[in-house]
Amino acid sequence: MPLADPDRLRAELRPFEEAELALVRAVVSRPPWISEPDENALRYALNRARATLVHAPGDSDVDLSGLLAPFRDEVAATALPPLTRPGGVDGDAVAGLAPRLASRARQWRTRVAEAFPGRLPAEALDRELCQKALVLVCGGGGGVGWSYLGGFALLEQFGLVPRLLAGTSISSSRPPRAS
């Protein structure tokens, strides 16, 4: 079932994406200030709050946007202010949120699974939230395509395999001949 207003929902969920990005940037740019389990718990809660359509077994999608609205409001009120404040992430406030938000995210995981018994197992929820897909969209065509080779070499070096690759033809044009 399609979402009622995808543009409105996308705008509503954007702050959660920005908060996760701010958290990741703060973690990699500062000396250690939060434990890895607490970082993971916060990212899990942010992703749980913004979950909408979840792919369920049997090639169907389940719309969680309405069910998760109270949790989304809770996370927005508690986690977004210290993560997205103009002066940067408030590390002390964010680190203090992790245990409570982790517990609340687990409670909502159970609540969602109970709301869709047999249709949406907890494993499907976790897969949707915890497994990110690498998708590459390469454009340009013509002679520009050769520039992607360095990026593809790096992906191969680090064992990263895109789940989806889309792009335009890089053509078979040859370089101009010297006179």
Buried (B, 14 or more C-beta within 10 A) or exposed (E): EEBEEEEEBEEBBEBBEBBBEBBEEBBEEEEEBBEEEBBBBBBBBBBBBBBBBBEBEEEEBBBBBEBBEEBBEBBBEBBBEBBBEEEBBBBEBBBEBBEBBBEBBBEBBEEBBEEBEEEBBEEBBEEBBEEEEEEBEBEBEEEEBEEBEEEBEEBEEEEEEEEEEEEEEBEEEEEEEEE
